[in-house]
Amino acid sequence: MSHYVITFFKNLVDSEGHPFKTTQARIELDDSTPQQAIERAVVKFAEARHLRDWTLHADSFELSERP
């Protein structure tokens, strides 16, 4: 099993019109594959916010593997 960190981001624009990403959540999971970790993280993210679709509160996510 590997340890994965999935970070969810929202794309925003600052007062001068410059785009930036802000972190919405960081979820750490132990799973067999990256795909399993992503699937579980998406469900956890949506459930924590009482959403059907995680994209209502985030625009993207990044996966990293930790030793």
ABEGO torsion letter per residue (X at the ends): XBBBBBBBBBBBBBAAGBBBBBBABBBBBBBABAAAAAAAAAAAAAAAAGBABAAAABABBBBBBBX
